[in-house]
Amino acid sequence: MSRVAKKPVALPKGVELNIQPDSVSAKGPKGTLSVPKPAAIDLKVEDGQATFTTGDAALIPLTGTLRAILANMVKGVSDGFERKLELVGVGYRAAMQGKDLSLSLGFSHPVVFNTPEGITIATPTQTEILVSGADKQRVGEVAAKIRGFRPPEPYKGKGVKYAGEVIIRKEAKKA
């Protein structure tokens, strides 16, 4: 077994796992998530912990991957995930218009982003965007799409960046 797969997944209070022969679903206060599971991988829940076992040597790496995905699902349905984006630049603003995110990023037109199902977008200030949800992959994907409208450029550092992201700056040409 892989080292990751040997580690049990702790189930917090309020989270329950529904194990089917071909899938596993986690239900908690933040929602319900499910993932497909190969039939050769066994999942057991004992004493508030989920453990994985498999007899097929070819599925050992997949067992570790499934364990990591299940741990993220359990954390997502209990606490949720959040990514924070910052807008850097003169006139760069973000505002919510109903469920849609309207971005002013220096283009001749505003960029409108439709919020996908299961994701919550909030703008605490004009230069901050909070993307949150239960599914870690979808939260990261939505944050990457928003960042992709105007990635930070290396000369002035203007653009949409993740909170805490360090932009490596380049020196401008010398005359």
C-alpha positions in Angstrom: 0.0 0.0 0.0 1.1 3.6 -0.6 1.9 5.7 2.5 -1.0 8.1 1.7 -3.5 5.2 1.4 -2.5 3.7 4.7 -3.5 6.9 6.6 -7.2 6.9 7.7 -9.5 9.8 6.9 -11.1 11.2 10.0 -14.8 12.0 9.7 -15.9 15.1 11.7 -19.3 15.3 13.4 -22.1 16.0 10.9 -20.3 14.3 8.0 -21.5 10.9 6.7 -20.2 8.7 4.0 -22.4 6.7 1.6 -20.4 3.9 0.2 -21.8 2.3 -3.0 -20.0 -0.5 -5.1 -19.0 2.0 -7.8 -19.0 5.4 -5.9 -18.5 7.2 -2.6 -20.5 10.2 -1.5 -19.9 12.6 1.4 -22.8 14.6 2.9 -22.3 17.4 5.4 -23.5 20.9 6.3 -21.9 22.5 3.2 -23.4 20.1 0.7 -23.0 16.7 -0.9 -20.1 15.5 -3.1 -19.4 12.2 -4.8 -16.6 10.5 -6.6 -16.4 7.2 -8.6 -14.6 4.3 -7.0 -13.2 1.2 -8.6 -14.9 -2.0 -7.3 -11.5 -3.6 -6.4 -10.8 -0.9 -3.7 -12.5 -1.5 -0.4 -13.5 1.3 1.9 -14.5 0.7 5.5 -15.8 3.2 8.1 -15.0 2.3 11.7 -14.9 4.6 14.8 -15.3 7.7 12.8 -12.4 6.9 10.4 -12.4 5.7 6.8 -9.7 3.2 5.8 -8.8 1.9 2.3 -7.6 -1.6 1.3 -7.0 -3.3 -2.0 -5.7 -6.6 -3.1 -4.7 -5.5 -6.6 -1.1 -4.3 -6.9 -2.0 -2.2 -10.0 -4.5 -0.2 -8.0 -2.2 0.8 -5.1 -1.4 4.3 -6.6 -5.1 4.9 -7.3 -5.9 4.0 -3.7 -3.7 6.8 -2.5 -5.3 9.2 -5.0 -8.8 8.2 -4.0 -7.9 8.7 -0.3 -6.6 12.2 -1.0 -9.8 13.1 -3.0 -12.0 11.7 -0.2 -10.1 13.7 2.5 -10.7 16.8 0.4 -14.4 15.9 0.0 -14.8 15.5 3.8 -13.1 18.8 4.5 -15.2 20.5 1.8 -18.5 19.3 3.0 -17.7 20.2 6.7 -15.6 23.4 6.4 -15.5 24.4 2.7 -12.6 25.8 0.6 -11.8 29.4 -0.2 -9.5 31.2 -2.6 -8.8 35.0 -2.3 -7.9 37.1 -5.4 -6.6 40.6 -5.4 -6.9 43.2 -8.2 -3.8 45.3 -8.6 -3.9 48.3 -11.0 -5.4 51.8 -11.3 -9.1 51.5 -12.1 -9.3 47.7 -11.6 -12.5 46.9 -9.8 -14.8 44.0 -9.0 -18.5 44.1 -8.1 -21.3 41.6 -7.9 -24.3 42.1 -10.1 -26.8 39.6 -8.8 -25.0 36.2 -9.2 -22.6 37.6 -11.8 -19.2 39.0 -11.2 -18.5 42.2 -13.1 -14.8 43.1 -13.5 -13.2 46.4 -14.8 -9.7 45.3 -15.8 -8.6 48.1 -18.1 -10.4 46.8 -21.2 -12.8 48.9 -23.2 -15.6 46.8 -21.8 -16.5 45.2 -18.5 -15.8 41.5 -18.1 -18.8 39.6 -16.8 -18.3 36.2 -15.2 -21.3 33.9 -14.5 -21.0 32.2 -11.2 -21.2 28.3 -11.6 -23.5 26.1 -9.6 -22.1 25.2 -6.1 -19.6 28.2 -6.0 -20.1 31.4 -4.0 -18.3 34.6 -5.1 -18.1 37.6 -2.8 -16.4 41.0 -3.1 -15.7 42.4 0.4 -13.9 45.4 -1.2 -13.6 46.6 -4.8 -10.1 45.0 -5.1 -10.8 41.7 -3.4 -12.6 38.6 -4.7 -13.5 35.6 -2.5 -14.3 32.3 -4.2 -15.7 29.6 -1.9 -17.4 26.3 -2.2 -17.4 22.7 -1.0 -15.4 21.2 -4.0 -11.7 22.0 -3.9 -11.2 21.4 -7.6 -14.0 23.7 -8.7 -13.0 26.5 -6.3 -9.5 26.4 -7.8 -10.8 26.2 -11.3 -13.1 29.2 -10.9 -10.3 31.2 -9.3 -8.0 30.3 -12.1 -10.6 31.4 -14.7 -11.0 34.8 -13.0 -7.3 35.2 -12.8 -7.0 34.3 -16.5 -8.9 37.4 -17.6 -5.9 39.6 -16.7 -2.9 37.6 -15.2 -0.3 39.7 -13.4 2.3 41.1 -15.7 6.0 41.2 -14.7 6.9 44.9 -15.3 4.3 46.8 -13.2 2.6 43.8 -11.4 -0.8 44.9 -12.6 -3.5 42.2 -13.0 -5.5 39.7 -11.0 -3.4 37.7 -8.6 -3.9 35.2 -5.8 -3.6 36.6 -2.3 -0.1 36.0 -1.1 1.2 35.3 -4.6 4.6 36.8 -5.3 5.0 38.3 -8.7 8.6 38.2 -10.0 9.3 41.6 -11.4 11.4 42.4 -14.4 13.5 45.5 -14.9 12.4 47.8 -17.8 14.7 48.4 -20.8 17.3 51.1 -20.3 17.6 53.8 -22.8 
